[in-house]
Amino acid sequence: MSTKPAPVLDRLDHKLLALLQADSGRTLEELGDTVGLSPSAVQRRIARYRADGLLLRQIAVLDSGRLDGVVPAAVFVMLEQESVALHRAFKDRMRAAPEVQQCYDLAGSRDYLVILAVTGMRTCREVVDRLFMTDPNIKRFDTHFVFDAVKTGLALPTAGAAS
């Protein structure tokens, strides 16, 4: 998470950001027609989002249900000891692991929620062993396999309660 202040966004920014989060593959013309701006004005706003660090990257999202053997899993992790250095080390290992799709630092009885995507149960076991069994600071972890992705997404609301 960034420590930069939140950018000031107007009504058109909120609309444009929602459209980009839904499908960033739309043309500048399509985006402009939808929000009421010229393609060049849309391009300037997108450039500003990138420069401000608001728009981190644009990616392609694959349908995991169409890929044979993809096994998603949610892993809840509890650390044995707590310190800034130990948390930093855990976070760095999660960021470096390509199988880790998401990792959340939690409040409450569990320290982290890690979302994995692997190719098959054997690979899942190897990844779980490598990431969690070999770390002496992990007190406990619970792996939950996902039967069905009911809803997935990364779209964030851009308008706060004060808007």
C-alpha positions as CSV (number, residue, x, y, z in Angstrom):
1,M,0.0,0.0,0.0
2,S,1.2,3.5,-0.9
3,T,1.9,6.2,1.5
4,K,1.2,8.9,-1.2
5,P,-1.8,11.0,-0.6
6,A,-5.0,10.0,-2.5
7,P,-5.4,11.8,-5.8
8,V,-8.2,14.3,-6.2
9,L,-10.7,12.7,-8.6
10,D,-13.7,14.3,-10.3
11,R,-16.9,12.6,-11.5
12,L,-15.4,11.8,-14.9
13,D,-12.3,10.2,-13.2
14,H,-14.6,7.9,-11.2
15,K,-16.4,6.9,-14.3
16,L,-13.2,6.4,-16.3
17,L,-11.5,4.4,-13.6
18,A,-14.5,2.1,-13.2
19,L,-14.5,1.5,-17.0
20,L,-10.7,0.8,-17.0
21,Q,-11.1,-1.7,-14.1
22,A,-13.9,-3.5,-15.9
23,D,-12.0,-3.8,-19.2
24,S,-8.8,-1.9,-19.8
25,G,-8.7,-3.1,-23.4
26,R,-11.3,-0.6,-24.5
27,T,-10.1,2.0,-27.0
28,L,-9.6,5.6,-26.1
29,E,-12.6,6.4,-28.4
30,E,-14.9,3.9,-26.6
31,L,-13.9,5.2,-23.2
32,G,-14.3,8.8,-24.3
33,D,-17.7,8.2,-25.8
34,T,-18.9,6.5,-22.6
35,V,-17.7,9.3,-20.2
36,G,-18.1,12.3,-22.5
37,L,-14.5,13.1,-23.3
38,S,-12.3,13.2,-26.4
39,P,-9.9,10.4,-26.9
40,S,-7.0,12.8,-26.2
41,A,-8.5,13.9,-22.9
42,V,-9.0,10.3,-21.9
43,Q,-5.3,9.6,-22.8
44,R,-4.2,12.6,-20.7
45,R,-6.2,11.3,-17.7
46,I,-4.8,7.8,-18.0
47,A,-1.3,9.2,-18.2
48,R,-2.0,11.2,-15.0
49,Y,-3.3,8.1,-13.2
50,R,0.0,6.3,-14.1
51,A,2.2,9.3,-13.1
52,D,0.3,9.6,-9.8
53,G,0.9,5.9,-9.1
54,L,-2.9,5.3,-9.0
55,L,-2.8,3.0,-12.1
56,L,-0.2,0.4,-11.3
57,R,-0.4,-1.8,-14.4
58,Q,-2.8,-3.1,-17.0
59,I,-3.1,-6.9,-17.2
60,A,-4.9,-9.7,-19.0
61,V,-7.2,-11.8,-16.8
62,L,-7.5,-15.5,-17.7
63,D,-10.5,-17.7,-17.0
64,S,-9.1,-20.2,-14.5
65,G,-12.1,-22.5,-15.2
66,R,-10.9,-22.9,-18.8
67,L,-7.4,-24.0,-17.7
68,D,-7.1,-27.7,-16.9
69,G,-5.5,-28.5,-13.6
70,V,-5.5,-25.1,-11.9
71,V,-5.9,-25.5,-8.2
72,P,-6.7,-22.3,-6.2
73,A,-6.3,-22.4,-2.5
74,A,-6.7,-20.0,0.4
75,V,-4.1,-20.4,3.2
76,F,-4.5,-18.8,6.6
77,V,-1.2,-18.3,8.4
78,M,-0.3,-17.6,12.0
79,L,3.2,-16.5,12.9
80,E,5.0,-17.8,16.0
81,Q,6.8,-14.6,16.8
82,E,6.0,-11.0,15.8
83,S,8.5,-8.3,14.9
84,V,8.8,-5.8,12.0
85,A,11.7,-7.8,10.6
86,L,9.8,-11.2,10.8
87,H,6.7,-9.7,9.1
88,R,8.9,-8.1,6.4
89,A,10.6,-11.4,5.7
90,F,7.3,-13.2,5.4
91,K,5.9,-10.5,3.1
92,D,9.0,-10.6,0.9
93,R,8.8,-14.3,0.5
94,M,5.1,-14.1,-0.5
95,R,5.9,-11.3,-3.0
96,A,8.7,-13.4,-4.6
97,A,6.6,-16.6,-5.0
98,P,4.9,-16.7,-8.4
99,E,2.2,-19.1,-7.1
100,V,1.0,-16.5,-4.6
101,Q,-1.7,-14.5,-6.3
102,Q,-2.7,-12.3,-3.3
103,C,-1.5,-11.9,0.3
104,Y,-3.3,-10.0,2.9
105,D,-2.0,-8.9,6.4
106,L,-5.0,-9.5,8.7
107,A,-6.3,-8.2,12.0
108,G,-7.6,-10.8,14.4
109,S,-6.6,-14.3,15.3
110,R,-4.7,-15.0,12.0
111,D,-1.9,-13.0,10.7
112,Y,-2.2,-13.5,6.9
113,L,-4.4,-14.8,4.2
114,V,-2.5,-16.1,1.2
115,I,-4.3,-16.9,-2.1
116,L,-2.4,-19.5,-4.2
117,A,-2.9,-20.7,-7.8
118,V,-1.0,-23.8,-8.7
119,T,-1.2,-26.5,-11.4
120,G,-2.4,-29.7,-9.6
121,M,-2.4,-31.2,-6.1
122,R,1.2,-32.4,-6.3
123,T,2.4,-28.9,-7.1
124,C,0.2,-27.5,-4.4
125,R,1.8,-29.8,-1.8
126,E,5.3,-28.7,-3.0
127,V,4.4,-25.0,-2.8
128,V,2.8,-25.3,0.6
129,D,5.8,-27.2,1.9
130,R,8.2,-24.7,0.5
131,L,6.3,-21.6,1.6
132,F,4.9,-22.6,4.9
133,M,6.4,-25.9,6.3
134,T,10.0,-24.7,6.0
135,D,9.5,-21.4,7.8
136,P,10.3,-21.9,11.5
137,N,8.4,-18.7,12.3
138,I,5.0,-20.1,11.1
139,K,3.1,-21.4,14.1
140,R,0.2,-22.8,12.1
141,F,-1.3,-22.6,8.6
142,D,-4.7,-23.9,7.3
143,T,-5.1,-24.6,3.6
144,H,-8.5,-24.5,2.1
145,F,-9.0,-25.6,-1.5
146,V,-11.4,-23.7,-3.6
147,F,-14.2,-25.7,-5.2
148,D,-15.6,-22.9,-7.3
149,A,-14.8,-19.2,-7.8
150,V,-18.1,-17.6,-7.1
151,K,-16.9,-14.1,-7.7
152,T,-13.4,-12.8,-8.4
153,G,-12.2,-9.3,-9.0
154,L,-9.8,-6.6,-8.1
155,A,-11.9,-3.6,-8.9
156,L,-11.7,-0.9,-6.2
157,P,-14.3,1.8,-5.4
158,T,-12.9,5.2,-6.2
159,A,-15.5,7.4,-4.6
160,G,-15.3,7.7,-0.8
161,A,-18.1,8.1,1.6
162,A,-17.7,11.9,1.4
163,S,-18.3,12.0,-2.4
